[in-house]
């Protein structure tokens, strides 16, 4: 027999892409754990559980597809699948129905030049001027407001993606996608100037400023330097068999056509985000079990693979966001493929690993079938660091089935699922038992909070609860404790699972290292 000690000294490497082999700081899995939480002005690096709190109410009876902020007022706006436009104050309160875009279905939305623009199946609505008695005006695209343009086409898109994505480019045009009646993909443009209020007057808006090849549907638009990047798919909306292809098109915004087409190696592509000059493209399967991929493009004729997500479908364009060097996106929990989850890649501080993947949040509803459709970084008054709010739902017109949450370290868990963390899989290679586990906390557990610790042995085939950290077991406000299990035995490997339960006022992080002592048994 011999004593072996294992230490978990960092989780900054993120979720490991492999089961047995890990790079330093990597671990098996997590759900609602974010080491990027700040402590005294610095990233904590701790195992910090995140609790979602819903701030939307009865007015929000549709699924948010887009969440918008703007530089003209301190309000946050949600554009929903049923056309409703709902606003909230800067402290995430004062829920107000601004209006309903005519026949709107959350087809596309963006802030541009003192107005919020909302694409509908065949038209465009706008709300503004935001700095002077704003009002919602519908059908501005086909009406005189923007030059009496040709109506849009309500083309069915795969994976329930919005069919008129919008983007404001550096040339001061708002570009948005469409499919022409003949089946050819197209980009339209809106440009406005000031007469009485900023942005109130048409100044060169135009229908079909760029043609894409026949059959291609523009699904996301981003800037890449002075060029416009358009992500498009060419297949239909069937979710059983999908035989189209997806591609990235680059256009300089003044030539008569795009100058480059870069193939995407999957049929489905759903979203794209520019992260510090590099396009991040989300593509993959329409089935949750198929998973999806993140690839990058910064030049040349090929995209580069970056990240494989083992489960879930790729997020829609409204469900990707960037804060500093960190990319946030919607996904699915590896613990339960029916559970919506918020992921982040990298950290807000560029000095930390840019390839680290974490499952940093969840939604306040534990019901199945609800998906994260919109996320947005907002500056909340209680923090100097922008926080991500999450819009979710199931596309039914029912306030109970839809919501918007903020992700917090100081809020009640509501009906959300339990945040949890799995260590890496430790390979022992001979029969053993766990003698003790030393855990350090960032604060004493609350009166109704507890952390349950479970050991999983031999590829998870057996499990034993080895301790519960709560006030009953540690009544002296302990932040350093040792768990001594009675019967925790395995044959060749193990990992520990930590579940964070029921904090009423503040969540309790685990501060590293975690030290695990085992004793091997004679063969």
Secondary structure, 3 states (H helix, E strand, C coil): CCEEEEEECCCCCEECCCCCCCCCCEECEEECECCCCEECCEECCCECECEEEECCCCCCCCCEEEEECCCCCCCEEEEECCCEEEEECCCCCCCEEEEECCCCCCCEEEEECCEEEEECCCCEEEEECCCCCCEEECCCCCCHHHCCCCCCCCCCCHHHCCCCCEEECCCCCEEEEEECCCCEEEEEEECEECCCCCCCEECCCEEEEEEEEECCEEEEEEEECCEEEEEEECCCCCCCCCCCCEEEEEECCCCCCCCEEEEECCCEEEEEEEECCEEEEEEECCCHHHCEEEEEECCCCCCEEEEEECCCCCCCHHHEEEECCEEEEEEECCCCCCCEEEEEECCCCCCCCCCCEEEEECCCCCCCCCEEEEEEEECCCCCCCCEEEEEEECCCCCHHHCEEEEEECCCCCCCCCCEEEECCCEECCCCEEEEEEEEEECCCCCCCCEEEEEEEECCCCEEEEEEEECCCCCCCCCCEEEECCCCCEECCEEEEEEEEECCCCCCCCEEEEEEEEEEECCC
